[in-house]
Amino acid sequence: MRVVSITPDCDGDALVLAVDPVGNACHLNRTSCFGAADAPGLGRIARLEQTIAERAAADPSESWTAKLVAQGPKRIAQKVGEEGVETALAGVAGPDEELAGEAADLIYHLLVLLHVRNMVFQDVLDVLASRAEAGKGPKTRA
């Protein structure tokens, strides 16, 4: 891991290290060292990326992910669009469970698209962080 920053707490008896992981954070090739389950939050995205990479190499007749990857980025992008519309419609007119399910489908297909383009979700997070930093400057009204 590459240390980005070290910040002490308010009374100086604990440190928080912000790091950029290089691969999995655990020496056992897991997303997290804290139990066999997936790491919470964004750690689950990293685990899903690993699963997508593993299944992409499978036989397309045995894996939906492999079938999508074999069809190429144009088809995967089409699926992202379809799932985006379904997510939007569920957000307007569906119950919470439907919205969550459609959003999960959208994220899965987006991660598959990123995979075939040799990208990871961290690339998206980096853009969001850059935009957030850019938004910290002084605001003026025209």
N, C-alpha and C positions, 0 to 999 in steps of 0.2 A: 504494500500500500504506500502511496505517496502522500505524505502529510501536507495538507494545504494550510492549516492553521491550528494553533493551540491556544485555547481560551480558558483562563481560570474562572471558577465560580465567584460569587460575590464575597465570600470570606476566605478565598484562597486555599481551600482544602481539597479541591477536586479540579480535574482538568477535563476539558472536552477537546478531543482531537477530531478535526474535520479532515477526511482523507478521500482520495480518489483511488478506489480499488483497481487493481490490475488483475482481472479475472475474478474468480471466486474468493471470498474473504476467508474461507476456511481451508486448512491444510488437507482436509478430507474431501476436497472438491465439492463442497456444499456452499450454498449462498451465505449461510450464517454458521458460526460455531455454536450458537445457542440452541441446541436441540436438533432433532432430525427433521422437524417440520420446517416449512418454508419460513424465511424471515418475514416479519409483518410488513404491511404497506408495500413500498416500492421493491422490497426484497422478493415479493411474489412475482413481480414483473420480470426480474432477473431470472427466476426459476422457470418462468414460462418461456423466456427466450432460450434457455438451455433445452427445454423440452422440444421447442420448435426446431432447433438445430439438430437434435437427435432424430426427430421424426421426419425431417426434410430428407434425410438420407435413406429412409425406409422405402419399401416397395410401394409405389403409388396405388396399387390395388388393395393395400392393407392399411393405408394411412391417409386421412383427409388432408393433413398438412403436406405430405409428400405429393399427393395429387395436385394440390394448389401450386406448389413449387414447380412441378413439372409443366404446368400450364403457363407459367411465366408471369412477369410483373404486370402485364396488361390485364390479365384475368383477375389477379389478386387485387389490383387497384379498383377494378369493377366491383369486386366483393366489398371493398372498403366503402365505396360509394353507396352500394345497396344497404349495407349495415348502418351507414350514417343516416340515410333516410329513415330506416326503420327505427333507429334510436330517436331521431327527432320526432317522429310520429308518436312513439311511445311516451316521449317527454311531454307532449301536448295532451294526449288523450288516453294514455294507458295507466294502469296501476303501477305502483312503485316497483313491484317484482318484475313486470314486463320491461320497464325502463332499465333496471339493473341487468337483466338478461340481454337485452339488445346492446347495451353499452359494453358488456363483456364480449359479445360477438364482435363488435366494432374494434375493441382493443386487440383482441386475438388476431383479426385479419390485418390490422395495422402493423402488428409485430411481425407477422409473416411477410408483409410487404417490405418492411425495414430489413428483415433477414435477407431476402433475395437481392436487395440493393446493397448488401454488405454493411448495413448500419445497425445500430442498437438504440434502444429507448433513451440511453444516456445522451445520444446526439440530440434528441428532442429536448431533453431537460437542459442541455447546455444552451440551446437557443432561448428557452424560456428564462434561464438565469441571465443571459446576456440582455434580453429585453427588459427584465426587471431592473438590472443595473442601469441601463440606459434611461429608464423612467425615474431614476432617483435625482436627476438634475433639476435645476430650478425650472418652474413652470411659468410661462408668460401667456397672457391673453392678447390676442390681436384685435 
